[in-house]
Amino acid sequence: MTTSNRDSRQKVYFQFFNEIGIISQLGSAIMEALLPPGFLISHFSVLNHLTRVCDGRTPLEIARAFQVPKTTMTHTLSGLGKARTCATGVQTRKTGEASRSG
């Protein structure tokens, strides 16, 4: 392959992935605008995941599913758990324990 062909292919690949990035950014912006105040895409993603796999997952199990560090997932879950903790008065180690026990 000649250098000009390789440069041409790289340019096409760059343009392709650049467009995907733009579409992703626009989609995220629209979704965040439609979510309730204080509710982030990361919160929605976790709730969507838990809806599909059911409750009872530890933060580490959820973090592995999202391929993020446990500390990151714990922070995301804390944003979701504040309302639940206030409502039940109980902090849980697994998602859904408060609803099953009380």
N, C-alpha and C positions, 0 to 999 in steps of 0.2 A: 504494500500500500504506500502510495506516495505521501509526502508531507502535506500537500494541499488537500488530498482526500481525507486524511486524518484530521486536519484542522477543520474541514468542512463538517465532518461527522461530529466532532466535539462541539462545534457551534450549534448544530441541530439538537444535540443532547442537552446542551445548556439551555437553549430556548425552550425545549420541551419541559424540563424540570423547573425552570423559572415560571412558566405558565401554571404548572401544578402548584407551586408555592403561592402564587397570586390567588388562585382559586381557593386554596386552603385558607389563606388569610381573610379573604372576603367572606367565605362561609362561616368562619369563626366569629368574625365581627357581627354578622347578621344574627347568628345564634345567641351570642352574648347580649345583643340588644333585646332579644325576645325573652330571655330568661328573667325571673324575678330579681329585684335588686339584691345584691350580695351573694347570689347563686352563680357560681362559675361553671365553665364547661367541664372542668375537672370534677366538680361535684356531680354534675349530670352524668358524666362518664362512669363514675363509681356507682351511682344509683342504678344506672342502666345495667352495669355488670352484675350487681347484686340481685337485680330483678331476674336475670337469666339463670344465675347459679344458686339462688336462694340465700337466706341469711345464715349466720353462724360462721363466717370466715374471719380469721384473725387478720390484723393489719399486715402481717408478714405475707400471708397467703394472697391478699389483694395486691400488695406491692409486687409480688412475683408475677402475678397475672398481668400487671401493667408495665412490668420491667422497669420499675423505679425503686430507689432506696426506700427502706422501711420508714425512715424519718420523713421523707416527702409524703408518703401515704398517710402517716400518722397526722401530719399537718392538715392534709386534705380532709381526713375523717373528722378532725377536731372542728372544722368549719361546719360539717354536717351534724356533728354530735351535740353542739351547744344547745340547740332547741330541744333535742331528745333528753339531754341531761337535765335541763331545766324542768321539763314536763314530768319526768319520772323521779327526779331526785337521786338517780343512781347512775354511776359511771360504769360502763361495761367494757370488758376486755375483748369480747367478740360482738360483731354486729348482730343485732336482733335479740340479744339475751334479755334486755329490759322488757321487750314486748311479750316474750314468752313467759317470763317469770312474774310479771305484774300486770 
